[in-house]
């Protein structure tokens, strides 16, 4: 009998835990990037893409994230009017950075002027620790609240950021990969500043008239903006969220029937380009880059891979302009393609 009571108590506790997790409540905008930059919150904050290209996400599902070249790419997501007068704010975003040595914006809404008319900005810290993500918010009395991670963000791997703020007690927190990196109390009793001087953007921030443009280099995915503060349980749910099995099946069912090496994009490129390939069965995959004389430049992949379609990013920042070749060998399948680095 005691065992039955114990099991019942555990079930009730689990039920209470998950009843507190409602990832749709308070959504201002939601960008899963399932083949486009549409807002799936129902609020109509659809993105307008400039330059950024669809790429694979952290689950290697193709066309489910956006890649940014660090030089003019961004996504305009409008004015986010649902944040007007907000007493709380949360942002969840998946990031894969291609470089640590950049001052760059992940997502933000700010005015490109000399005045400090910001709403929020999630970006790489500055001026010294370029690889520590930071959130800056401006409150209605023009005071500024800032908070950065304690640790550096990884480069070349997906990581998860969540930032949250609430006016009731001023609690301001930043999480990286489900770990509370830093927290302070700031802005108690205040509301978020708001303006319609400049729309929010993904992958860019700066003041062009001052010669300051900071574009993101890497990939971004699954961006959610809330006008409320997320709980720790909700942060945990976002970090551990898995893709829908139906989406994986519908995405991959028609693309893995044969070996394939796709043409890199963009081509010509400078200095980053994406290479996509498909394997219909588990194989040891080797992908190498060669110069025009046949000298090996770099091995991009050399490991056993399950069947699927994959995309990788190649950064040729230290190489001169010219013609290069990339070759895949997967089992008995071998194919080579040409690409052009143009500076």
N, C-alpha and C positions, 0 to 999 in steps of 0.2 A: 504493500500500500504506500509506504514511504517513497518507493521508487516511482510510482505513478505520480505522486504529488511533485516529486522533483522534476520529472520529465515535463509535467504540465507547467511548472514554474518557468522552466527553461524556454518552453515554447512561447509563453506569454512575454517573457523578456525579449526574445528575438522579435516577436511581433511588434512590441513597443518600439524597439530599435528601428526597424525598417519603416514603421509608420511615420517616423520623424523624417524620413528621407523622401523628399518630393522635389525632384530636380526640374520640374516644370513650373513650380510656383515662383512668381516674381521674375520670370525670364523677360528681359527687354529685347534680347537678340540672341539667336543661336545659329552658328555656322558649322554644321558637320562636314561641309564641303563634299557632299555626295555627287560629284560630277559638275557642281556649279557653286556659286557663292550666294545662294539664296538664304534668306533668314527663315528658319523653320520654327520660330517661336510663334508665328501668326501675327506679328506686329508690323510686318511689311518693310523691315529695314534691310532690303535686299542689297547685296554688294554689287558694285560696278568695278570690274577687273581691268587694271591697266598693267600690262606686261607680265604679271605673274602667270604661271602655267600650272595646270593640274599635275599632281605627282602622287606617289604612293604614300600611304599613311604609316603609322607605327606598327600596324598589323600586316604590312606589305600588300594592302588592298589598293589597286591602281585607281587613279583619278579620285582620290578621297582625301587629298590635302592640296595645299598650294605651295609652290616653290617660288622664291623671290631671289632675284639676281644681285641685290645690293646696289643697284644703280638705276633707279627710276621705277621699279615695280611697286605697286600698292593696290589695295582694294578700298574703294570709297563705300562706307556703310551708312551715310546720311547723318542726320542730326540727333538721332536717338532721343526723341522728345519724351520718352517714358522716364528719362532720368531727371527731368525738370523738377526741382524742389525735393529731390530724393534725400531721405534721411539715412539711407544705407546703400552700400555698393559692394558687389562681388564680381570678380572676373576669373574665369577658368580658361586655360589655354594650354595646348600641347606645342612644344617648340623643339626644333632641331636646328642648332646653330652650325654654320659651316666655318666660323672663325671666332676667335676669342677677342681679337684686337680691333673691335669696332664699337663705335657709339651708334646705337641703332634702336629704332622703335619697334616694339611688337604690335601694340595697338594703343590708340589714344584719340582723344578729342580735345583739341587745343586751337588757339587762334594764332595764325602765322603773322604775328606783329611784335613790336617791341614791348607792348604791354603784356602783363602776365595773366591773360584771360584764358586760363585752362579750365578743363573740367576734370579729366583724368589722363594719365599717361603711364603706360607700362613699358619699360625700356631697359636698356643696358645701363648700368651705373656709370657715372663719370665724376671727376675727370681721370682718376688713376685706375680704379678697379673696373675695367671695362666689361668684365664678364660676371658681374653680380647684378641680377635683375632687380629693378626698383619700381615701385609705384609711387606716383606723385598725384595728389588730388588737391584741388583748390576749393575752399569752402566759401560760403556766401559772404563772409566778411572780408574776403580776399586773403585770409590766412592760408598757409600751405602746410599740408601734412605729407611727410615723406617716410618711406620705409623700404629697406633693401635686405636681400638675403645675407646671411653670414658667410655662406660658402659660395664658391664659384660654380657657375652652371657648366655642365658637360658640353663638349664640342663633338659633333658628329653622331650623337645619340639623342633620341627623343627624351624629353623630360617634361614634367607636368608642373605648371605654376598655378596657384590659386592665391588671390589677394582678396581681402574682405575688410570692410569698415562699417561701423554702426555708430549712429549719433547718440543713442541713449546713454552709453557710458564711455564713448570715444574709443572703443576697442578696435585696433588696427593691426592686422596680421598678414603675414606672407608665408605660404607653404611652398616647398619644392619637393616633388616626388613624395607627397603625403607626409612630409616632416615639417613641423612648425619651425621655420628658420628664424623668425624674428617677430616681435609684437611690441606695441607701445599703446598708450592711451592718449589720443589726440582728437580734437574736434568735438568734444562732448557738447551736446545741445545745439550743434550747428547743422546746416543742410549743405548739400553739394552745390557748388557754383554751377551755373548753366548759362549757355549763350547759343546763339545761332549765327555766329560769325564765321564758323568753319566746321565742316562735317568731320565725323570720326573717320579714321583710316586704320587699316590693317597693314603692317609692314613699312610704315613711314612716320616720321615726325620731323619738325624743324620749321625754320623761318626762312623761306627762299629769298625774301627781299634783303635778308642779312647775309646771304650766302651760306645759310645753314640748312642742309638737307641731310637727313640721317635715314637711309634706307636699310631695310633688313636683308641679310644674306643667309639663306637657309630655307627651312620649310615650317609652316604653321598649320595647325589642324584643331578641329573641335573647339571652337571658341564660343564661350557662353558669357553673357553679360546679364547681371541681375540688379534689380533695384532693392535688394534685401541682402542681409548678411547670411552667408552659408554657415551651417553647423559643421562641427568636426566630422560627424557621421556622413554628411553630404560630401565633404571634401574627400573622405575615404571612398565613397561610392563612385565619385568621378574618376579618381585615380585607378580604381580597380574595374572600371566599366569595360565590358567586352563587346565586340561588334555583333550585330544581329547575324545569326547563322544563315538566315534567308538572304541577307544582303551579300554575304561572302559567296554563297552558292550562285546567286544571280550574276555576280560580278565576274566570277572565274569560270563558269561552266563552259563558256564558248571560246576561251582564250588560251587554254592550256592543252589543246588537243595535239599540238606538235611543237617541236623545238623552233625557236625563233629568236633572232637578234634584230632589234629595231634600230632605225637610224636615230642617232643622238639628236637631242633638241635642247636649246637652239643650235643651229649649225649654219654659218659660222657662229662661234661663241667667244666670250671673253668675261671672266676666265672660267666660268662654271657651265657645265652641261650635264644633262640627264641621259642615262643609257638604260633602256628597258629591254628585258629578255624574258622568255617563257620556256619552261621545261615541263613536259607532260608526265614525267616520272622522276622519282628521287635519283639524283645524279651528283657526281662530283663536278662542280662547276669551277672553271678557271677562266678569268677574264683579265687580259693584259693589254697595256697600251704600248705602242711602238712608234718610233719616229720614222721619217721617210727613208732612212737608211736601214731600217730593220732592227735598230737597237731597242732593247726593252727599256721602257721608261718607268713603268709602275705596274704592279699586280693589284688589280682592284678587288678581285674575288678569288679565293682558293679554298673552297670548303664544300662539304656535302650539303645539298639543298633539297628539301622536299619539293614535289611538283607544285607549280604555281607560276605566277608572273611577278617579276621583281623590277625595281627601279633603283638605280644608284646615281649618286652625284659625283662627278669628277671635277676637281679644282686644279686648274693648270696655272695657278697664279705665278709660279716660279719658272715657267717655260716661255721661250720666245714664240712669236708668231710663226705659223707654218702648218704643214699637213701632217696629221697623225693618223694612226690606224688603231682600232680596237678589235680584239679577237676573242671569241668565246670558244671554249672546248668543254662539252658536256657529254660524257660517254663517247660515242662515235661521231657526234655532231660537232662540226667545226665551221665557223663562219667569221669573216672579217669585213669590217666597214671602215670607210674613210671619214675623217672629220677635220675641220679647219679652225685653228685658233687664230683669231684676227684681232690684234690690238690697235 
